[in-house]
Amino acid sequence: MQTNDMCEVTKVNESAVNSVKQQLPDMTNVAKIFKALADETRLKIAYALTIEEELCVCDVSEIIGSSTATASHHLRYLRDLSLAKSERKGKLVYYALADHHVNQLVKIAYEHAIEESEKIGESN
């Protein structure tokens, strides 16, 4: 069975391959970021923090429709990967995205998904 998404012959561009291999950094930590954001609940939390700069655990639990323990677990996971930061204010713990890079990453991913779904809608 032949597919259209594979080369019909093997012809490696050795100079391009060698150049890329020499420049390719360790992607372990980058993969961890995408793994964290691959969870729909954590992605919702991150997106919520692009809308409202700071939310307490109680707010997040209401937004995602979970217990405060579950929300806290997801927020800690994001914090442990340096995607979010936390601050205790009295009896409440507030979370925010770690920096503008995380904010941009979440927004760009969302915009890309919207554009792709619009393209699919146009082709139907």
C-alpha positions as CSV (number, residue, x, y, z in Angstrom):
1,M,0.0,0.0,0.0
2,Q,1.4,3.3,-1.1
3,T,0.8,6.5,0.9
4,N,1.2,10.1,-0.3
5,D,2.9,11.3,2.9
6,M,6.1,9.3,2.5
7,C,9.1,9.7,0.1
8,E,9.0,7.1,-2.6
9,V,12.8,6.8,-2.4
10,T,15.4,7.3,0.3
11,K,17.7,10.2,-0.4
12,V,19.2,11.9,2.7
13,N,20.4,15.5,2.4
14,E,23.5,14.8,4.6
15,S,24.6,18.5,4.9
16,A,21.1,19.6,6.1
17,V,20.9,16.6,8.5
18,N,24.3,17.2,9.9
19,S,23.6,21.0,10.3
20,V,20.4,20.3,12.1
21,K,21.9,17.6,14.4
22,Q,24.7,20.0,15.4
23,Q,22.3,22.8,16.2
24,L,19.5,20.7,17.8
25,P,19.4,21.5,21.6
26,D,18.2,19.2,24.4
27,M,14.5,19.5,24.2
28,T,13.7,17.6,27.5
29,N,12.5,20.7,29.4
30,V,10.5,22.0,26.4
31,A,8.8,18.6,26.1
32,K,7.8,18.9,29.8
33,I,6.2,22.2,29.2
34,F,4.1,20.9,26.3
35,K,3.3,17.8,28.3
36,A,2.0,20.0,31.1
37,L,-0.1,22.0,28.7
38,A,-1.3,18.9,26.9
39,D,-3.7,18.3,29.8
40,E,-6.9,20.1,28.9
41,T,-7.6,21.1,32.6
42,R,-4.2,22.6,33.0
43,L,-4.5,24.4,29.7
44,K,-7.8,25.9,30.8
45,I,-6.2,27.1,33.9
46,A,-3.3,28.7,32.0
47,Y,-5.7,30.3,29.6
48,A,-7.8,31.6,32.5
49,L,-4.6,33.2,33.8
50,T,-4.2,35.0,30.4
51,I,-7.6,36.6,31.0
52,E,-7.3,37.3,34.7
53,E,-3.7,38.0,35.7
54,E,-4.1,36.5,39.1
55,L,-6.6,34.0,40.6
56,C,-6.8,32.2,43.9
57,V,-7.1,28.4,44.1
58,C,-10.8,28.8,45.0
59,D,-11.4,30.9,41.8
60,V,-9.6,28.3,39.7
61,S,-11.6,25.4,41.2
62,E,-14.9,27.2,40.2
63,I,-13.6,27.9,36.7
64,I,-12.6,24.3,36.0
65,G,-15.5,22.8,38.0
66,S,-13.4,20.8,40.4
67,S,-12.5,20.6,44.1
68,T,-10.0,23.0,45.5
69,A,-7.7,20.0,46.1
70,T,-7.8,19.1,42.4
71,A,-7.3,22.8,41.3
72,S,-4.4,23.1,43.8
73,H,-2.8,19.9,42.4
74,H,-2.9,21.3,38.8
75,L,-1.6,24.7,39.9
76,R,1.3,23.1,41.8
77,Y,2.2,21.1,38.7
78,L,2.3,24.3,36.6
79,R,4.3,26.0,39.3
80,D,6.8,23.1,39.6
81,L,7.5,23.4,35.8
82,S,7.9,27.2,36.2
83,L,4.8,27.9,34.1
84,A,3.0,29.6,37.0
85,K,4.0,31.3,40.2
86,S,2.1,31.5,43.5
87,E,1.8,34.0,46.4
88,R,0.1,33.6,49.7
89,K,-2.1,36.6,50.7
90,G,-3.5,36.0,54.2
91,K,-5.5,32.7,54.0
92,L,-5.6,32.6,50.2
93,V,-3.0,31.4,47.7
94,Y,-3.0,33.3,44.4
95,Y,-1.5,32.0,41.2
96,A,-0.4,33.8,38.0
97,L,1.5,32.8,34.9
98,A,5.2,32.8,35.4
99,D,6.0,35.4,32.7
100,H,4.9,36.8,29.4
101,H,6.5,33.8,27.5
102,V,3.9,31.4,29.0
103,N,1.1,33.9,28.4
104,Q,2.2,34.2,24.7
105,L,2.6,30.4,24.3
106,V,-0.9,29.7,25.5
107,K,-2.5,32.5,23.5
108,I,-0.6,31.6,20.3
109,A,-1.6,27.9,20.6
110,Y,-5.2,28.9,21.1
111,E,-5.1,31.3,18.1
112,H,-3.5,28.6,15.9
113,A,-6.2,26.1,16.9
114,I,-8.9,28.6,16.0
115,E,-7.4,29.3,12.6
116,E,-7.0,25.6,11.9
117,S,-10.6,24.9,12.8
118,E,-11.8,27.8,10.6
119,K,-9.7,26.3,7.7
120,I,-11.4,22.9,8.2
121,G,-14.8,24.6,8.3
122,E,-14.1,26.4,5.1
123,S,-13.0,23.2,3.3
124,N,-16.3,21.4,4.2
